[in-house]
Every structure is written in structure tokens, then in C-alpha cells.
Amino acid sequence: MKKQIIILLTVCLLLVSCVSAQKKVEQSRENSPEYQYNMGLFFLNEGKPDLAIPHFNRSIALRADNYLSQHALGIAYSMKGELEQAASFFQKALLINPQSSETRNNLGMVYQEMGFLEKAEKEYQAAIADKNYASKALPHYNLARLYVMQEKLQEAVFQLESALKRDPRFVMAYSLKGNIMEQLDRYRDAVSCYRGALDSLDTHFADDTDIQFNLARAYYHIKEYNQSRRIFEQIYNLVSDPAMKKEMDDMLAEIKKIRSV
């Protein structure tokens, strides 16, 4: 009986010890700016900004100069569509670390969405000018988007070519360049761009229907009707947008008419 009591007491002590250790771990995590930041990042990557924000705020409360958490809050509020809040946090991040070109690029994107194009251009240019910034393809691409908004198509093409030199598999840069080539009635160049986009796209992880549609339309305009029809028929049931569907129907009908002559 005495032995059983001792065993019982030992087990109880072990349980108390485990609970105590668990509380210490929880307290340690609660007071760790790095842990709070990583938890916020986890939720951000899961597409749950509302769950991420409290962790980033806690990280900043524990360490005021944590520019990564300020930057991450900018991303979180961007995801929520709260652009003024997003800009504010990106600005705070830059006050702590003015050398963060990633933050400048993101701030530029927010400014652009808010319609502050001059401010956006300034941030993109600053990111591009940073010799140590490894992801310059992104601000080049964003600057191209801005120039398209301003109808500066040649300047946009230059920026896209700069982006593709830095990242030859940049799908969105190929696609946007193809759109511009179509606007300039340079449909053969558009075909080349869209084919470049498809060659760079990992179709196991992305939907290429829009690019295929644009490629088929470009083929139609250079009178490569067999290629155009083949692609349209391939993607026809994948397209749900009524305007795209009508455009396909019109071009397929025209191809059929041409072939019947």
C-alpha cells in the first residue's frame, strides 16, 4: 500500500511538473517577438490576415524596432483591402529600415492602388536603384503596370524587358507584354509573348486558361486559324466569363465561315 502511495505521489509530481513546464513554454512563446512574428507569418501564408494581425502586433509590442512585423502588417492590411492602414505600416517599416527595397516595392503597389501614381513610381524607382536588391524584376513589372495605366506603352515594354532579363520565367511579365503587343497591333510578337508565358508556367499549380485564350486570339489575328480554333476548342468548357465566351463564339464562327469559302 505504501509503495502504491509513493507511485501515485510520483505520478502526481510528474504531472504537476509537466503542466508547469508547459506553462513556461507558453509564457516563453507569448513573450518572444520572433515566435509571435512566425505565428503571424504562418497565418498570413494561410491567407488568414485577421488571425495574423494580433501576432504581428504582439511582436511589435515586445520589440518596437521589429520592422519585419511592421512590413508584414502592411501585407496583412493589403490583403484585407485596407490600403491606408497598409501604407501606414509600410511607411513605419521604412522608418526603421530605409534599406528595405521589398517594403518600397510593396508600398509602391499600395500607392498605385490608391491612385498615387507619382508616389508609386518613386518607390519602384528606388527599389530598382538598390544594387543589393535581388528581386528587381518585381518593381520593373509594377512600373510597367503603372505606365500602362498612363498609356505609356513603349516605356512599359522597356520595363517588362528589364524584368524578363532578371527573371526569364516571369509569367506575368510575358503576359502583360503580350497584352501591350496586341494593343499595338503587333500580334506575332503577342504570340511569342504568350508562348513564353505558357512555357514558363507550371500548369500543375496554376490556371493557364486566360493565357491560352489570349494566345488563341493572337493566332486568329495573324490568320493562323487552325491554331486558334484548336486552342479555343480546348479551353471552351473551362471559360465561364460571358464576355470571353462571346468573343470565342464570334471568332470560332468567323473561322468556320472562312474555312467554308
Contacts in CASP RR format, 6 or more apart in sequence:
PFRMAT RR
TARGET T0000
AUTHOR 0000-0000-0000
METHOD contacts of the structure
MODEL  1
MKKQIIILLTVCLLLVSCVSAQKKVEQSRENSPEYQYNMGLFFLNEGKPD
LAIPHFNRSIALRADNYLSQHALGIAYSMKGELEQAASFFQKALLINPQS
SETRNNLGMVYQEMGFLEKAEKEYQAAIADKNYASKALPHYNLARLYVMQ
EKLQEAVFQLESALKRDPRFVMAYSLKGNIMEQLDRYRDAVSCYRGALDS
LDTHFADDTDIQFNLARAYYHIKEYNQSRRIFEQIYNLVSDPAMKKEMDD
MLAEIKKIRSV
28 35 0 8 1.000
29 35 0 8 1.000
29 36 0 8 1.000
30 36 0 8 1.000
30 58 0 8 1.000
31 62 0 8 1.000
32 62 0 8 1.000
33 58 0 8 1.000
33 59 0 8 1.000
33 60 0 8 1.000
33 62 0 8 1.000
33 63 0 8 1.000
33 66 0 8 1.000
33 69 0 8 1.000
34 59 0 8 1.000
36 55 0 8 1.000
36 56 0 8 1.000
36 58 0 8 1.000
36 59 0 8 1.000
36 62 0 8 1.000
36 69 0 8 1.000
37 55 0 8 1.000
37 56 0 8 1.000
37 59 0 8 1.000
37 66 0 8 1.000
37 68 0 8 1.000
37 69 0 8 1.000
37 72 0 8 1.000
39 52 0 8 1.000
39 55 0 8 1.000
40 51 0 8 1.000
40 52 0 8 1.000
40 53 0 8 1.000
40 55 0 8 1.000
40 56 0 8 1.000
40 59 0 8 1.000
40 72 0 8 1.000
41 52 0 8 1.000
41 72 0 8 1.000
42 52 0 8 1.000
43 49 0 8 1.000
43 51 0 8 1.000
43 52 0 8 1.000
43 55 0 8 1.000
44 52 0 8 1.000
44 72 0 8 1.000
44 75 0 8 1.000
44 76 0 8 1.000
44 79 0 8 1.000
47 79 0 8 1.000
49 75 0 8 1.000
49 76 0 8 1.000
49 77 0 8 1.000
49 79 0 8 1.000
49 80 0 8 1.000
50 80 0 8 1.000
52 72 0 8 1.000
52 76 0 8 1.000
53 73 0 8 1.000
53 76 0 8 1.000
53 77 0 8 1.000
56 69 0 8 1.000
56 70 0 8 1.000
56 72 0 8 1.000
56 73 0 8 1.000
56 76 0 8 1.000
57 69 0 8 1.000
57 73 0 8 1.000
59 66 0 8 1.000
59 69 0 8 1.000
60 66 0 8 1.000
60 69 0 8 1.000
60 70 0 8 1.000
60 73 0 8 1.000
63 69 0 8 1.000
65 96 0 8 1.000
66 96 0 8 1.000
67 92 0 8 1.000
67 93 0 8 1.000
67 94 0 8 1.000
67 96 0 8 1.000
67 97 0 8 1.000
67 100 0 8 1.000
67 103 0 8 1.000
68 93 0 8 1.000
70 89 0 8 1.000
70 90 0 8 1.000
70 92 0 8 1.000
70 93 0 8 1.000
70 96 0 8 1.000
71 89 0 8 1.000
71 90 0 8 1.000
71 93 0 8 1.000
71 100 0 8 1.000
71 102 0 8 1.000
71 103 0 8 1.000
71 106 0 8 1.000
73 85 0 8 1.000
73 86 0 8 1.000
73 89 0 8 1.000
74 85 0 8 1.000
74 86 0 8 1.000
74 87 0 8 1.000
74 88 0 8 1.000
74 89 0 8 1.000
74 90 0 8 1.000
74 93 0 8 1.000
74 106 0 8 1.000
74 110 0 8 1.000
75 86 0 8 1.000
75 106 0 8 1.000
76 86 0 8 1.000
77 83 0 8 1.000
77 85 0 8 1.000
77 86 0 8 1.000
77 89 0 8 1.000
78 86 0 8 1.000
78 106 0 8 1.000
78 109 0 8 1.000
78 110 0 8 1.000
83 110 0 8 1.000
83 113 0 8 1.000
83 114 0 8 1.000
84 114 0 8 1.000
86 110 0 8 1.000
87 107 0 8 1.000
87 110 0 8 1.000
87 111 0 8 1.000
87 114 0 8 1.000
90 103 0 8 1.000
90 106 0 8 1.000
90 107 0 8 1.000
90 110 0 8 1.000
91 107 0 8 1.000
93 100 0 8 1.000
93 103 0 8 1.000
94 100 0 8 1.000
94 103 0 8 1.000
94 104 0 8 1.000
94 107 0 8 1.000
97 103 0 8 1.000
99 130 0 8 1.000
99 132 0 8 1.000
101 126 0 8 1.000
101 127 0 8 1.000
101 130 0 8 1.000
101 132 0 8 1.000
101 133 0 8 1.000
101 135 0 8 1.000
101 139 0 8 1.000
102 127 0 8 1.000
102 133 0 8 1.000
102 135 0 8 1.000
104 123 0 8 1.000
104 124 0 8 1.000
104 126 0 8 1.000
104 127 0 8 1.000
104 130 0 8 1.000
104 139 0 8 1.000
105 123 0 8 1.000
105 124 0 8 1.000
105 127 0 8 1.000
105 135 0 8 1.000
105 138 0 8 1.000
105 139 0 8 1.000
105 142 0 8 1.000
107 123 0 8 1.000
108 119 0 8 1.000
108 120 0 8 1.000
108 123 0 8 1.000
108 124 0 8 1.000
108 142 0 8 1.000
109 120 0 8 1.000
109 142 0 8 1.000
111 117 0 8 1.000
111 119 0 8 1.000
111 120 0 8 1.000
111 123 0 8 1.000
112 120 0 8 1.000
112 142 0 8 1.000
112 145 0 8 1.000
112 146 0 8 1.000
112 149 0 8 1.000
117 146 0 8 1.000
117 149 0 8 1.000
117 150 0 8 1.000
120 142 0 8 1.000
120 146 0 8 1.000
121 143 0 8 1.000
121 146 0 8 1.000
123 139 0 8 1.000
124 139 0 8 1.000
124 140 0 8 1.000
124 142 0 8 1.000
124 143 0 8 1.000
124 146 0 8 1.000
125 139 0 8 1.000
125 143 0 8 1.000
127 133 0 8 1.000
127 136 0 8 1.000
127 138 0 8 1.000
127 139 0 8 1.000
128 136 0 8 1.000
128 139 0 8 1.000
128 140 0 8 1.000
128 143 0 8 1.000
130 136 0 8 1.000
136 162 0 8 1.000
136 163 0 8 1.000
136 166 0 8 1.000
137 162 0 8 1.000
137 163 0 8 1.000
137 164 0 8 1.000
137 166 0 8 1.000
137 167 0 8 1.000
137 170 0 8 1.000
137 173 0 8 1.000
138 163 0 8 1.000
140 159 0 8 1.000
140 160 0 8 1.000
140 162 0 8 1.000
140 163 0 8 1.000
140 166 0 8 1.000
140 173 0 8 1.000
141 159 0 8 1.000
141 160 0 8 1.000
141 163 0 8 1.000
141 170 0 8 1.000
141 172 0 8 1.000
141 173 0 8 1.000
141 176 0 8 1.000
143 159 0 8 1.000
144 155 0 8 1.000
144 156 0 8 1.000
144 157 0 8 1.000
144 159 0 8 1.000
144 160 0 8 1.000
144 163 0 8 1.000
144 173 0 8 1.000
144 176 0 8 1.000
145 156 0 8 1.000
145 176 0 8 1.000
147 153 0 8 1.000
147 155 0 8 1.000
147 156 0 8 1.000
147 159 0 8 1.000
148 156 0 8 1.000
148 176 0 8 1.000
148 179 0 8 1.000
148 180 0 8 1.000
153 180 0 8 1.000
153 183 0 8 1.000
153 184 0 8 1.000
156 176 0 8 1.000
156 180 0 8 1.000
157 177 0 8 1.000
157 180 0 8 1.000
160 173 0 8 1.000
160 176 0 8 1.000
160 177 0 8 1.000
160 180 0 8 1.000
161 177 0 8 1.000
163 170 0 8 1.000
163 173 0 8 1.000
164 170 0 8 1.000
164 173 0 8 1.000
164 174 0 8 1.000
164 177 0 8 1.000
167 173 0 8 1.000
168 200 0 8 1.000
169 200 0 8 1.000
170 200 0 8 1.000
171 197 0 8 1.000
171 200 0 8 1.000
171 201 0 8 1.000
171 206 0 8 1.000
171 211 0 8 1.000
172 197 0 8 1.000
174 193 0 8 1.000
174 194 0 8 1.000
174 196 0 8 1.000
174 197 0 8 1.000
174 200 0 8 1.000
175 193 0 8 1.000
175 194 0 8 1.000
175 197 0 8 1.000
175 210 0 8 1.000
175 211 0 8 1.000
175 214 0 8 1.000
177 193 0 8 1.000
178 189 0 8 1.000
178 190 0 8 1.000
178 193 0 8 1.000
178 194 0 8 1.000
178 197 0 8 1.000
178 214 0 8 1.000
178 218 0 8 1.000
179 190 0 8 1.000
179 214 0 8 1.000
181 187 0 8 1.000
181 189 0 8 1.000
181 190 0 8 1.000
181 193 0 8 1.000
181 218 0 8 1.000
182 190 0 8 1.000
182 214 0 8 1.000
182 217 0 8 1.000
182 218 0 8 1.000
182 221 0 8 1.000
187 218 0 8 1.000
187 221 0 8 1.000
187 222 0 8 1.000
188 218 0 8 1.000
188 222 0 8 1.000
190 214 0 8 1.000
190 218 0 8 1.000
190 221 0 8 1.000
191 215 0 8 1.000
191 218 0 8 1.000
191 219 0 8 1.000
191 222 0 8 1.000
194 211 0 8 1.000
194 214 0 8 1.000
194 215 0 8 1.000
194 218 0 8 1.000
195 215 0 8 1.000
197 211 0 8 1.000
198 208 0 8 1.000
198 211 0 8 1.000
198 212 0 8 1.000
198 215 0 8 1.000
201 208 0 8 1.000
201 211 0 8 1.000
209 235 0 8 1.000
209 238 0 8 1.000
209 239 0 8 1.000
212 231 0 8 1.000
212 234 0 8 1.000
212 235 0 8 1.000
213 231 0 8 1.000
213 232 0 8 1.000
213 235 0 8 1.000
213 239 0 8 1.000
213 244 0 8 1.000
213 248 0 8 1.000
215 231 0 8 1.000
216 227 0 8 1.000
216 228 0 8 1.000
216 229 0 8 1.000
216 231 0 8 1.000
216 232 0 8 1.000
216 235 0 8 1.000
216 248 0 8 1.000
216 251 0 8 1.000
217 228 0 8 1.000
217 247 0 8 1.000
217 251 0 8 1.000
219 225 0 8 1.000
219 227 0 8 1.000
219 228 0 8 1.000
219 231 0 8 1.000
220 228 0 8 1.000
220 251 0 8 1.000
220 254 0 8 1.000
220 255 0 8 1.000
225 255 0 8 1.000
225 258 0 8 1.000
225 259 0 8 1.000
228 251 0 8 1.000
228 255 0 8 1.000
229 252 0 8 1.000
229 255 0 8 1.000
232 248 0 8 1.000
232 251 0 8 1.000
232 252 0 8 1.000
233 252 0 8 1.000
236 248 0 8 1.000
239 245 0 8 1.000
239 248 0 8 1.000
END
